Amino acid sequence: MIATAFLSMWISNTATAVMILPVGIAVVKQLQDNPNTIKNENSIFSKALMLAIAYSASIGGMASLIGTPPNLVLAGVLEKSYAIELTFAKWFGFGFPISITFLIIAWLYLTKFAFQFKLKEFPGGIAEIKKQINILGKSLLKKKWF
């Protein structure tokens, strides 16, 4: 959620969600392919992860003036109608704390109320991550960069 919200502070919410969604889908696929994981827990985690991506993209967009187009529209309306200049720093000083608060609330809601996980970690999850990093490292070494 933190990575998605951070990206969404600087680029469009929709673009951020579209960029992060394949990562989430890959994580879900890895869990489904792992025989050590429990099917019901995978389903719960999958739903929570997809909602976390959507929520954090929207929440992160509130943090900065350029995070989502409606923020810029509001800044333009305030300047034209009321001669109030809403700078990036002013918006960030107001929006960032709210965004952090909403991100914490969303995480708590998703993990404690909406989707309750019985497992604290997925069996074999850390080993799978290490395996994928090793595979990625070997493939990067084989590439010719020049």
Residue pairs with C-beta under 8 A, 6 or more apart in sequence:
1 52
1 53
1 55
1 56
1 103
1 106
1 107
2 56
2 103
3 20
4 16
4 17
4 20
4 52
4 53
4 56
4 57
4 60
5 56
5 57
5 59
5 60
5 63
5 99
5 103
6 60
7 16
7 19
7 20
7 57
7 60
8 16
8 17
8 56
8 57
8 58
8 59
8 60
8 61
8 63
8 67
8 68
9 60
9 61
9 63
9 64
9 67
9 99
10 64
10 66
10 67
11 67
12 61
12 68
12 69
13 57
13 58
13 60
13 61
13 67
13 68
14 57
16 57
16 60
16 61
17 53
17 54
17 57
20 53
20 57
21 50
21 53
24 49
24 50
24 53
27 49
28 42
28 45
28 46
28 49
30 128
30 132
31 37
31 42
31 45
31 46
31 122
31 125
32 42
34 122
34 123
34 124
34 125
34 128
36 122
36 123
36 124
37 122
37 123
37 124
37 125
38 119
41 117
41 118
41 119
41 122
44 115
44 116
44 117
45 115
45 117
45 122
47 115
48 110
48 111
48 114
48 115
48 117
51 110
51 114
52 106
52 107
52 110
55 106
55 110
56 103
56 106
58 68
59 99
59 102
59 103
59 106
60 67
60 99
60 103
61 67
61 68
61 71
62 68
62 71
62 95
62 98
62 99
62 102
63 92
63 95
63 96
63 98
63 99
63 100
64 71
64 88
64 91
64 92
64 95
64 96
65 71
65 72
65 75
65 86
65 87
65 88
65 91
65 92
65 95
66 72
66 88
67 95
71 91
71 95
74 86
75 86
75 91
78 84
78 85
78 86
79 85
79 86
111 117
